């Protein structure tokens, strides 16, 4: 379904490794639920080029016929690279009015800064759900061409939206389209720019002044047109959905992911359970952030909207979680929030949603890789997979607060970047 994304990954796997030494992470702890093809609790993990080459019992003798970089993993846990499914790298500051006045060059540097903050926290892949100036695609290209270092970026470009109250709050972030044919053209436009998938507003938004997050703003035929146009290019639509009717119409239309899902009802939950290729991506961190009225960025209107919906969101997302849905991992926060609260979405899923530690870790790795179509390449520690790996001090599957601390090392594509 996302074949052209795999084409991009194929090019990454074919890039020259430039005589990079083989890497071994010795005596590291592994999480069984995130490891394939190896049952032990500790191991020596070998990386050759950009792939995981071997996983052996800790201390197994190994005759290396090439230079070897050794990382001591004693007392540490090796997990797959983290995946952020709902970022806005353009939002490196919360004030979008200020962003609208910034020169494009400064925005590019802001995107690089935001992406690298994610990398420092262990995120090796970021799905960007809306940024202006095609900035994220530009930075993605620079990373892939080796001009700069950074995580894997998967951008959507502008957010496609029907004409609606509150759109002017993020006017440079939106591409307005009304009716099926305008939807098709908007999808084609964003994919023509080199973006990887499509983001569509199907409901109102909390942050848009005067907008009602619970109402549906895109009609079924408009959503269907966007999905059809995206599928023509072997990609998918992710749908911003708070309201119950918007969630259900988005599922009916064939979107790949439901973002937020605040007012998910029983019928919508059942539809998600029965769907074979539509998944929910809750965003707990932004919910917590908007409940902090002491934050000067949070307006009274935004606070009141968020406060009124908070318990409803918690209850509905918990029904989805307890009901066995495969959930993706998204946060929807700005750079200041990410720096102020490292591992913010991990905290939110523990304290706001009350999820289990191991399940949160699975959502941030294996689940998100599979939902995005990268399950064969990323998401678990397995021989033959791309070496996107994070070494952390502690046992995050038993204590998720480990993920609020800086990782010891981050490898992306077999290269030690942190």
SULHUWO-V736856 format. One record per residue. N is the residue number from 0. RES is the residue in one small letter. SS is DSSP state (H for helix, E for strand, C for the rest). PSI is psi as a letter, one per 30 degrees, with the letter a starting at -180 (NA if undefined). D_LAST is the distance of its C-alpha to the last C-alpha in whole Angstrom. Layout:
N|RES|SS|PSI|D_LAST, N|RES|SS|PSI|D_LAST
This chain:
0|x|C|f|32, 1|x|C|h|29, 2|x|H|e|30, 3|x|H|f|29, 4|x|H|e|25, 5|x|H|e|25, 6|x|H|e|27, 7|x|H|e|24, 8|x|H|e|21, 9|x|H|e|24, 10|x|H|e|23, 11|x|H|e|19, 12|x|H|f|20, 13|x|C|f|23, 14|x|C|k|21, 15|x|C|k|21, 16|x|C|f|18, 17|x|C|h|19, 18|x|C|g|19, 19|x|C|k|16, 20|x|C|k|16, 21|x|E|k|17, 22|x|E|k|14, 23|x|E|k|15, 24|x|E|j|14, 25|x|E|k|17, 26|x|E|h|19, 27|x|E|l|17, 28|x|E|k|19, 29|x|E|l|19, 30|x|C|j|21, 31|x|H|e|24, 32|x|H|f|25, 33|x|H|g|21, 34|x|E|k|22, 35|x|C|k|25, 36|x|C|g|27, 37|x|C|k|26, 38|x|C|f|28, 39|x|C|l|26, 40|x|C|f|24, 41|x|E|l|22, 42|x|E|l|21, 43|x|E|k|19, 44|x|E|k|18, 45|x|E|k|18, 46|x|E|k|16, 47|x|E|k|18, 48|x|C|b|17, 49|x|C|g|16, 50|x|E|l|17, 51|x|E|j|18, 52|x|E|e|20, 53|x|E|k|22, 54|x|E|j|22, 55|x|E|l|24, 56|x|E|k|25, 57|x|C|k|23, 58|x|C|f|25, 59|x|C|k|27, 60|x|C|k|27, 61|x|C|k|26, 62|x|C|j|27, 63|x|C|k|24, 64|x|C|g|26, 65|x|C|l|23, 66|x|C|k|20, 67|x|E|k|18, 68|x|E|k|14, 69|x|E|k|15, 70|x|E|k|12, 71|x|E|j|15, 72|x|C|g|15, 73|x|C|k|18, 74|x|C|g|18, 75|x|E|l|15, 76|x|E|k|15, 77|x|E|k|14, 78|x|E|l|15, 79|x|E|l|14, 80|x|C|k|12, 81|x|E|l|14, 82|x|E|k|16, 83|x|E|j|18, 84|x|E|f|21, 85|x|E|i|22, 86|x|E|l|21, 87|x|C|i|22, 88|x|C|f|20, 89|x|C|f|23, 90|x|C|h|23, 91|x|C|f|21, 92|x|C|l|24, 93|x|C|f|26, 94|x|C|j|30, 95|x|H|f|30, 96|x|H|e|33, 97|x|H|e|31, 98|x|H|e|29, 99|x|H|f|32, 100|x|C|f|33, 101|x|C|k|30, 102|x|C|l|30, 103|x|H|e|28, 104|x|H|e|26, 105|x|H|e|25, 106|x|H|e|24, 107|x|H|e|22, 108|x|H|e|19, 109|x|H|e|19, 110|x|H|e|18, 111|x|H|e|15, 112|x|H|e|14, 113|x|H|e|15, 114|x|H|e|13, 115|x|H|f|10, 116|x|H|e|11, 117|x|H|e|11, 118|x|H|e|8, 119|x|H|f|6, 120|x|C|g|9, 121|x|C|g|9, 122|x|E|j|11, 123|x|E|f|11, 124|x|E|k|14, 125|x|E|k|16, 126|x|E|j|20, 127|x|E|k|22, 128|x|C|h|25, 129|x|C|j|27, 130|x|C|l|26, 131|x|C|l|28, 132|x|C|g|29, 133|x|C|g|27, 134|x|H|e|24, 135|x|H|e|21, 136|x|H|e|23, 137|x|H|e|23, 138|x|H|e|19, 139|x|H|e|19, 140|x|H|e|21, 141|x|H|e|19, 142|x|H|e|16, 143|x|H|e|18, 144|x|C|f|19, 145|x|C|g|16, 146|x|C|e|17, 147|x|C|l|14, 148|x|C|l|11, 149|x|C|l|10, 150|x|C|l|11, 151|x|E|k|15, 152|x|E|k|17, 153|x|E|j|21, 154|x|E|l|23, 155|x|C|f|27, 156|x|C|b|28, 157|x|C|l|31, 158|x|E|k|32, 159|x|E|k|35, 160|x|E|k|38, 161|x|C|l|42, 162|x|C|k|43, 163|x|C|l|43, 164|x|C|k|43, 165|x|C|f|40, 166|x|H|f|39, 167|x|H|f|39, 168|x|H|e|37, 169|x|H|h|34, 170|x|H|e|36, 171|x|H|f|34, 172|x|H|f|31, 173|x|E|l|34, 174|x|E|j|36, 175|x|E|k|40, 176|x|C|k|42, 177|x|C|k|45, 178|x|C|l|47, 179|x|H|e|46, 180|x|H|e|46, 181|x|H|e|44, 182|x|H|e|41, 183|x|H|e|41, 184|x|H|e|41, 185|x|H|e|38, 186|x|H|e|36, 187|x|H|e|37, 188|x|H|e|36, 189|x|H|e|33, 190|x|H|e|32, 191|x|H|e|34, 192|x|C|f|31, 193|x|C|g|29, 194|x|C|l|27, 195|x|C|f|26, 196|x|C|a|28, 197|x|E|k|31, 198|x|E|k|31, 199|x|E|k|34, 200|x|E|j|36, 201|x|C|f|38, 202|x|E|l|39, 203|x|C|l|39, 204|x|C|k|36, 205|x|C|e|35, 206|x|C|f|34, 207|x|C|j|37, 208|x|C|k|40, 209|x|C|f|43, 210|x|C|l|41, 211|x|C|j|42, 212|x|C|f|39, 213|x|C|f|41, 214|x|C|l|43, 215|x|E|k|43, 216|x|C|f|43, 217|x|C|k|42, 218|x|C|l|45, 219|x|H|e|45, 220|x|H|f|46, 221|x|H|e|44, 222|x|H|e|41, 223|x|H|e|42, 224|x|H|e|43, 225|x|H|e|39, 226|x|H|e|38, 227|x|H|e|40, 228|x|H|e|39, 229|x|H|e|36, 230|x|H|e|37, 231|x|H|f|38, 232|x|C|g|35, 233|x|C|h|34, 234|x|C|a|31, 235|x|C|l|32, 236|x|E|k|32, 237|x|E|k|31, 238|x|E|k|33, 239|x|E|j|33, 240|x|E|j|35, 241|x|C|e|36, 242|x|C|l|40, 243|x|H|e|42, 244|x|H|e|44, 245|x|H|e|41, 246|x|H|e|39, 247|x|H|e|42, 248|x|H|e|43, 249|x|H|e|39, 250|x|H|e|39, 251|x|H|e|42, 252|x|H|f|41, 253|x|C|g|38, 254|x|C|l|35, 255|x|C|e|32, 256|x|E|k|31, 257|x|E|j|32, 258|x|E|k|30, 259|x|E|d|31, 260|x|C|h|34, 261|x|C|e|35, 262|x|C|h|39, 263|x|C|k|39, 264|x|C|a|42, 265|x|H|e|44, 266|x|H|e|45, 267|x|H|e|41, 268|x|H|e|40, 269|x|H|e|42, 270|x|H|e|41, 271|x|H|e|38, 272|x|H|e|38, 273|x|H|f|41, 274|x|C|k|39, 275|x|C|f|37, 276|x|C|h|34, 277|x|C|k|34, 278|x|E|l|31, 279|x|E|k|31, 280|x|E|j|27, 281|x|C|l|28, 282|x|C|i|26, 283|x|H|e|27, 284|x|H|e|24, 285|x|H|e|26, 286|x|H|e|29, 287|x|H|e|28, 288|x|H|e|27, 289|x|C|f|31, 290|x|C|g|33, 291|x|C|i|31, 292|x|C|f|35, 293|x|C|f|34, 294|x|C|k|31, 295|x|C|f|33, 296|x|C|f|31, 297|x|C|j|33, 298|x|C|l|36, 299|x|H|e|39, 300|x|H|e|40, 301|x|H|e|36, 302|x|H|e|36, 303|x|H|e|40, 304|x|H|e|39, 305|x|H|e|36, 306|x|H|e|38, 307|x|H|f|41, 308|x|H|f|38, 309|x|H|e|36, 310|x|H|e|38, 311|x|H|e|39, 312|x|H|e|35, 313|x|H|e|34, 314|x|H|e|38, 315|x|H|e|37, 316|x|H|e|33, 317|x|H|e|34, 318|x|H|e|37, 319|x|H|e|35, 320|x|H|e|33, 321|x|H|f|35, 322|x|C|f|37, 323|x|C|g|35, 324|x|C|k|33, 325|x|C|j|30, 326|x|E|k|28, 327|x|C|l|25, 328|x|C|j|22, 329|x|C|l|22, 330|x|C|e|22, 331|x|C|h|24, 332|x|C|l|22, 333|x|C|l|22, 334|x|H|e|19, 335|x|H|e|20, 336|x|H|e|21, 337|x|H|e|17, 338|x|H|e|16, 339|x|H|e|19, 340|x|C|i|19, 341|x|C|k|16, 342|x|C|h|16, 343|x|H|e|19, 344|x|H|e|21, 345|x|H|e|20, 346|x|H|e|22, 347|x|H|e|25, 348|x|H|f|25, 349|x|H|e|26, 350|x|H|e|28, 351|x|H|e|30, 352|x|C|f|30, 353|x|C|h|30, 354|x|C|l|28, 355|x|C|k|28, 356|x|H|e|24, 357|x|H|e|24, 358|x|H|e|25, 359|x|H|e|23, 360|x|H|e|20, 361|x|H|e|22, 362|x|H|e|23, 363|x|H|f|19, 364|x|H|d|18, 365|x|H|e|21, 366|x|H|e|24, 367|x|H|e|22, 368|x|H|e|21, 369|x|H|e|25, 370|x|H|e|26, 371|x|C|f|25, 372|x|C|g|26, 373|x|C|g|23, 374|x|C|f|24, 375|x|C|f|24, 376|x|C|e|21, 377|x|C|l|19, 378|x|C|f|19, 379|x|C|l|19, 380|x|E|j|18, 381|x|C|k|21, 382|x|C|k|22, 383|x|C|f|22, 384|x|C|l|20, 385|x|E|k|17, 386|x|C|i|14, 387|x|C|j|12, 388|x|E|k|11, 389|x|E|k|9, 390|x|E|j|10, 391|x|E|l|12, 392|x|E|j|14, 393|x|C|a|17, 394|x|C|i|19, 395|x|C|f|18, 396|x|C|f|21, 397|x|C|f|24, 398|x|C|j|22, 399|x|H|f|20, 400|x|H|f|20, 401|x|H|e|17, 402|x|H|f|15, 403|x|H|f|16, 404|x|C|l|13, 405|x|C|k|10, 406|x|C|l|8, 407|x|C|e|7, 408|x|E|l|5, 409|x|E|k|5, 410|x|E|k|7, 411|x|E|k|9, 412|x|C|h|12, 413|x|C|g|12, 414|x|E|k|9, 415|x|E|j|6, 416|x|C|f|4, 417|x|C|NA|0
